[in-house]
Amino acid sequence: MENSEVNSVDLHGDEEIIEVIDLNETEPTPDDLAEDIEDVDFTEGDEGWETEDEGGEEMEEADKDDSDLTFSKHTGSVFCVNLDPSTNSLAVTGGEDDRSFVWRVSDGEVLFECTGHKDSVTSASFSHDSALVATGDMSGLIKVWKVETKEEVWSFEVGDLEWMEWHPCAHVLLAGTADGNVWMWKIPSGECKTFQGPGCQATTGKILPDGKRAVVGYEDGIIRLWDLKQGNTSHVLKGPDGHQGPVTCVACSKDGGLILTGSVDCRAKLISTATGKVVGVFSTEGRKPKVLMEEESETNSIESVGFCNVLPLVAVAYLDGTLAIYDLSTQSLRHKCPHEAGIVHLQWEDSSPLLYTCSLDGAVRIWDARSGQMVTQYRGHTAEILDFTLNREASVAVTASGDHKAKVFCLQRPDR
């Protein structure tokens, strides 16, 4: 066939170039096309072919969008999302594009942009009364805005920011940095207090419900309980009481009597805030997820922990895709709930034993902790979900994703 001659020509020679031009000017006949098809070996490498029946279901799952609204103002990955506590009608998102927006959940309308950041915005949240919103970027620039007037009322620059959180009942902001310091400011006066660190990252932190103490986890595995008024530590857990790797997450029980910490060492530690003693250690053998992201490698770690408010249960989420639910009274594993990819974040409903997870496969899943069964799942993102939050009634979830989108999901309410 003439076509085979074309494939072997030397395109550096004049004569051959003319031959190629001649072939392009010749329209193939139906007979020529039929001959070409006869020459194709369909048996070689046929594992790459999918019939409609085989691939249709997977394609349909991937294309499915259960969301009710998509927020598309970001031009990079969306790293964080938070709902205003008072009305749950406003969301704030921060992203890789150095931008942060306050927008309406009902229609995606932007109320205002939190301008002036010079690095990825990794923390963004409303104060307890929804009057203020704070945004923080990786370089350590923190800004606070008054929601009603849409004006910036305070800003400050620290070292590289690891985490940031509002006080549960005051206009006080707490932040941990890569140099190990924890900062506390009154907003908007800027009155400041620092809690000196050990020289390694203050990787995670949380103010306890009493508003007087905070628990902070560090890169070296040490856990410190700080007295926010006195400015000193009330308890320090290190060595066998601490973790054998960076502390990645922390949660506290509703009454503040217990805290739960997670780490790269794949252990969750239950600690009494009154005595500073470890009262339980939870660990589970990991499993390999079906979907491994390139950057995940083979390592495992605990990514998120949380207490159930209505039953004596805690949940621990692992990067390998395992969700473990433990019974607090017996300190035994109750359920193992497998995911197809690493879990990024978990959140319990306020007043039921239902538990929500988001993961690197772009899905939000609801689990019933009593049975360990998945109730339902919501899809719509084309990349990993990096953060999510629930409204008070657990009727709406807002997600932030690596696909540059935030999405609003109106949740079907299963039997509580």
N, C-alpha and C positions, 0 to 999 in steps of 0.2 A: 504493500500500500504506500501511496505517496506520503501519507502523514508520517510514517515511520522514518522516511528519508529526511523529512524536515527536522525531526528530533535530533538527528545526528550531524546536522550541517555545522560547518565552521563559520560562525557569524563574522569573523574577521576578514573573510575573503569576499571580493566584489561579486563574483558569480553567484555565490550562495545567497547573498542578500537579495539579489534580483529574484532568485527562486522563491524565497519566502514571500516576497511581495506578490508574486504571481499566484501563489497558493491562497493568499488572503483574498484576492479578488475573485476566486472561484467559489461560488456558492455550492455547499455540499448538497447532493441529491438525497431524497429519502432512502434510496438503495445504499448510498455510502454510509448513512447514519446507521442503518440496519446492520451493515457489515461491521461497523465500529462496535456496536453493542454486542455482536456475537463474539468479538475478540476479548471482551472484558471477562476476567475470571471473578465471578461473584462469590466463589467459595473461599477465596483467600482473605483472611482477616474479617470474616463475617461476624465475629463477636462484637464488632463496633456498630453493627446495624441494630436498630430497634424497630419492631413493628409498632403500630399505633396502640395495640393492646398492651405491649410490654412497657412502653415509655409514656403512654398517655396519662396514666395515673400519677406518675412522678412529676410530669410537666404541670399537670393540673394543680398538684400540691404546691409546687414552687411558684406558680403564677397567682395563687389564691391570695386575695387581700380582704381580710375580715375587718379592716379598720373603717371607722366612720369619718375620719378627717386626717389629712396628711399635711404637715407643716414643712414647707420646702424652702425656707429662706436661707438656710445654711448652705455653704459651698464646700464643706468638709465634714468629716465624721462628727456626729453629735455625741458629746461625752456625758452630759449630765442633764437631768430634768427634775423639776420640783413643782408641786402645786401649792397655791396659796392656801394656808390652813383655814382662814375664816370662811371663805365662800367656795373654795375649790373651783373657781371659775377662771382663774388665771394660771398660766404655766410660765416658767422661765427655763430656757435652754441655753447651754453653752457648748461651743464646738471648737474643732481643730482650725477653723477659719478665723480665730481670734475674735469671734463675735458672740454676743449674747442678746437674746430677745425676750421681752415680756409680751405674751400674746394670749388672746382669748381662746379657751378650749372649745367654745361653742362653734366658732366660725374661723379660727386661725388668724383673726385680725391682729396685727401687731400694734400694741399700745405704745411701746417705745423700745428703742435699741439701747443697750448698755454699752456705750461707745468708749473707745480709748484704750482697749486692751492691746497688748503687744505680743501675746503668746496665746497658745490654746487655752480656752476657758474650760477648766476642769471641775470647778465648783460653782454652783449657782443655787440660791435658796432664799425663801421668804422668811421674815421674822415671824414669831409666834402669832402676832396680831395682823399679819399681812400688810403692815404699814410700810415696811422697808424690804428691799431685796438686795442681797449681797452677791457679787460676782468675783471670782478669783481666777487668775491665770497661772500657768505653770511657772512663770518667771517670778511670781510672788506679788504681783500687783493686785490689790484688793480694792474694790469700789463698792460703795453703798448708795442706793438710790431710794428716793421717796416715791412710792408708787403713785400717790394721789397727784403730785405735781410733775412727776416724771423727771425730776431733777437729781443730779448727783449731790449728795450731802456730805460725803466723807470718802477719802481714799488714803491708802497707806501701802508702802512697799516693804516686803520682808524677803527672806531668802526663798529659794525654790519651794513652792507650796505643795504640800502633800494632801492636806484635807482642811476643811473649814466647816463650822457648824454654829448655828444660832443657839443661844440660851433658851430653854423651854418656856420661860415666862418673863424675859426682860430683853431690852435692846442691847444685848451684850453678845459679842462675836468671839469665838475661839478658833484658833488656827494652828496647825502643826506644820513644821518646815523640815527641809532636808538636813539642816544642821542640828536637828534634834530639839530645837526650842519650841515651846508652845506659847502663843501670844493670846492675850485677852484684852479686848477693848470695850469701853462703853461707847455707844454710838448715839448721837453724832459728835459728842464732846471729844472723843479720841483718847480719853483717859486710859492708860495702858498698864498692864502688868505682864511680866514674862516669867515663865517657869523653865528654869535652866535645864537643858537636856544633856545627854551623855556624849554628845559629839557624833551620834549616828542618827539616821532619819527617825523622826516621829511619824510612823507610818499610818497610824489610825487613831482615832479618838472619839470619845462620846461624853457629853455632860449627863450626869445621872439625873433622874427625875426630881430629886430634891433641889436641884439647881446650885448646890453648894460644893459638889465634888465632880471630878472628871476622871475617867479612866483613859490612859494613853498607852498604846502599844508601840514598841520600837523595833528597829531593824535587827538589833542584837537579841531579840526574843524576850526582852525584859518588859514587864507590865508595871506601870506606876499608877497608883490612885492619888490624885492631887486634891488638896484642900484649896479651893479657889479663893477663899477669903484670906487664909493665912499665907498662902503661897508656898506651902511645903508639902511633902509627900506624907500621906497617912500610912500607906503600905507599898512595899516594893517586892515584886515576885520575880526572882531570878534563879539561875541554876536549874535544879530539878523542878522547881515550882513554876519557872518561866517556860518559854518555848525554846526549841532548838533550831530556830530559824526566824526570819522576820514575821512579826505579827501583822496579819492582813486585814482583820475585821474584828469588830466588837459589837456586842448588843447587851442590853440590860433588861431585866424583868420589869414588869409594870410598876412594882412597888420599890424598885431600886435595890432590893436585898441581894440579888444575884447578878453577876455579869458572866457573859460567855465570850471567850476569845477564840479566834481561829488563826492558823499559821501555815506557812509553807511546810512545816513539819508534819502536816496532815493530822494534827491533834487539836481538839477543841477542849478548852479548860473551863470548868465551872468554878467560879470564885465567889466566896462570901464577901460582900463589901463591908460588913461589920468587922470581920476578923482578918480579912486579907488572906484567908487560907483557901487552898484548892480543895474543893469538896467533891469534885468529879472530873474524870478525863474520858472523853469520847473519841474513839477512832474506829475506822472501818477499812477493810482491805479495798483498795481501789479497783476499778475495772477500766478497760480501754474503751473509749467511746467509738462509735461507728465512724463518726466524722472527726478527723483530727486536723485542725488548722495548722498551717506550716509553722507559724511562730510558737505554737503550743509546746513543741518538742514532746518528750516522753514524761516530763515531770508532772507531778500532781501537787495540788495545794488546796487549802480551804479558802474559798472566795467570799462566803457570806454565811452569817449565822443569825438565828432569831428565836425568840421565845413566843410560844402560843399564850394568848391572854386568858383563854377559857378552859384549857386542859393543861395538866402538868407535862407538857411536851416541849422539846426544842428541836430545831431543824438545822442541819449543817449541809452546805452545798460545796461540792468539790469541782475542781477544774476538769476532772476526768469524766464528768457527767453524772456522778452519783449524788442523789439527794438522800440524806440519811435522816430519819426521824427517830429520836430517842425519847424514852420514857424517863422523866426526871425522878420519879419516886423509886424506881428500881435501877435506874441508870443503865438500862438495857436497850439494845437496838430494836425498835418496833417495826420499822419498814425501811426498805431500800428501794428508791424510785429511780429507775435508770432514765437518762436523757441520751439523745443521740450525739450531743456535743457538750462541751464544757459549760457549766452554769456560771453566770456572771453575778447574779443578785437574786435574793429571795426576800419575800415579804409576807407576813401573816396578815390575815384580815383582823381587824380590831376586836370583833365580837363573834368569831366563829372559828372552828378548827380547819378552815380552808387556808391553803398556802399557795402563793404564786411564785413562779420562777421565770427568769428570762435567761436565754442561753445563746451560745455562739452560732447556733443554726437559725437564728432570727425568729424564734417562736416564744410566745408567752404561754405558760401552762398553768392550769389550776389543779391542785391536788387536794384530796380529802385525807387529812392526817389520821383519821380514825381507821380507814381501810387501806391507806397507802395507794389508792387507785387514782389515776388521772381522771378528772371530771371533764375537762375539755381543753382545747388549745386554740390559740389565735395566731394567725400568720398574716404577713403583708410586707415585711421587710425583705430586702434582697441581700442583706449582709447581717452581721452579728448585732444583737441588741446589747448596748453597753450600759444602759441604765433604764429603770422604769419606776413609776410611782403609782399608787392607788389613791382614789379619793376616799373620803371618810366612809361612805356607804359601800365601798367596793363595787360600785356600779360603772366606774370608768377607770381605765388604765391608760397612762400616757408613757410612751416609750421613746428612747433615744437610740439611734443606730449608726453603724458605720456606713450606711448607704446615703448619708447626708440628710436623712429625714427624721422628723419626730412624728409619731402617729398617735391618734386618739382612738381607743377601742371602747365601745359601749358593751359592757359585759352582760351576758345572760346570767340571771341569778338562779343558780341551782338551789335545790332544797338545802337550807342551812341546818 
